[in-house]
Amino acid sequence: MHIFKLFFFYLTVFSPLILAITDYTKAENQTPTLQKIWAAAQKRCYTMQVNKLYAFRQRDDSRITAHTRLIVGHIFKENVDDDNQPWDFQAQQFHLVKDVNNPLDAIWGGKCKRLFSAWTCREGAVFKFKGEVDLQRFGEIQQVADQAQALIDDNDCYNVATNNCKTFASKLAKKVQAPPSPPVASGTVTDSQPFDMVIDFS
């Protein structure tokens, strides 16, 4: 079984000056995936930054009953010096599924388990911004996975009303959220040279 880890390291500082508004804030410099994620954050009056980790709730489509998962990721660019390369959003996904051995299990009693894998943006998905991730407690993606498993261990009996994919995603989002901080006004972002975040699939 592969263990996914999120490592953080600083890039070389090319200038001692604080960088002004960075180009990842512009739609023309974003992939379609990042544009969708960015729009979800903007709906909550939040401007994302490259040096933070974020959580979003994803419904697979617009139906209220659609499968729901939590995605945890960051703004990413493989080569920050390449002006022709757009900024993207790289993430892992966490969601609850159930084993169904009989029709009743689909409503109540099915055995729950959590799935954890690399995320790919789904066509028609609906996103809700759930906030920054607390990097002091969840500096590695495996720590988020462990927290997800702890929720399952606490209650692994599926219930269509009280213990389902939506409640799981909401509970996990609350567990990994960073403490509140003053919002950054749109159009006033300033960043030091960002540090990169690399997900190791080895």
ABEGO torsion letter per residue (X at the ends): XBBBBBBBBBBBBABABBBBBBAAABAAABBAAAAAAAAAAAAAGBBBBAABBBBBBBBABABAABBBBBBBBBBBBABAABAABBBBBBBBBBBBBBBBABAAAAABGBBBBBBBBBBBBBBGBBBBBAEBBBAAABABAAAAAAAAAAAAAABABBBAAABBAAAAAAAAAAAABBBBBBBBBBGABBBBBBBBBBBBAX
